[in-house]
């Protein structure tokens, strides 16, 4: 089981990636959420010039946010800084990179082709963009030579996404452990995991645990609401959450819902998320319990857990690394 880490890009993120490397995390993933945090590519570059071994990549980039040539050039820039062995690219349909701006996630009819255009550009091929031919025209010395061959993973949760990832020979980046998922033919299965390692005498109801792991719980409430997923009804305080969320003006509801996403409990979250909801996060436990939880995830086909630290990020990185045996 590989242990990596994930970050919403804020000013301190390059420092946190330096720490993650020293603790033994294999990869640092950086979210592509421009409505919520800073630019993922500049953050990755800043981390790249300050680290030596940790792999780096967007986890996950949203291809509709930039022209495919811009994304290809950003990938080439990162490869030029740290080399192909230290770069991995995740791509997703847009929760929350698009949801936070009031847009639906990209359709699976369109998403694989958008990723394919970027990959083709990195191979040095000519692709048609907006009705015109486009190609990476960088001369020697201006960018790494094409082809630029880096591994890709796709952000998926359902069977259609798993099928698309397998057909594209990509790994998968998922936010939900699914015991029934078919990962056949997929080499890298990465779980984005939330939670906190509890102190020896601490319970899930402690204020620290709720404020630290709570944002990882809240994202499930937000996602299930926007996807009209009936599993929301089984969450603690779901009725209160629905009452507060649906009372917001529909045209700006997404702004209030996604405020603080995966970093802080927003005004609605604070009225809903309690210690009773923390078991939703798979990685909230005492340190001695973590190896067994990781083993069970491995039995489900997960090959890498990407832990996102929240709250006191340094404390969270260190305690999780220790519990995981890094």
Secondary structure, DSSP 8 states (H G I E B T S, - for coil): -EEEEEE---TTHHHHHHHHHHHT-SEEEE---TTTS--HHHHHHHHHTT-SS-EEEESSEEGGGS-HHHHHHHHHHHHHHH-GGGBEEEEES-TTTTGGGT-----TTTHHHHHHHHHHHHTT--EEETTEEE-----BTTB--S----EEEEE--SHHHHHHHHHTT-EEEESS--TT---TT-S-EEEEE---EE-TT--TTSHHHHHHHHHHHHHHHHHHHHTT-GGGGGSTTHHHHHHHHHTS-GGGHHHHHHTTTTTS--TTHHHH--GGGGGGSTT-EEHHHHHHHHHHHHHTT--EEEE---SSHHHHHHHHHHHHT-
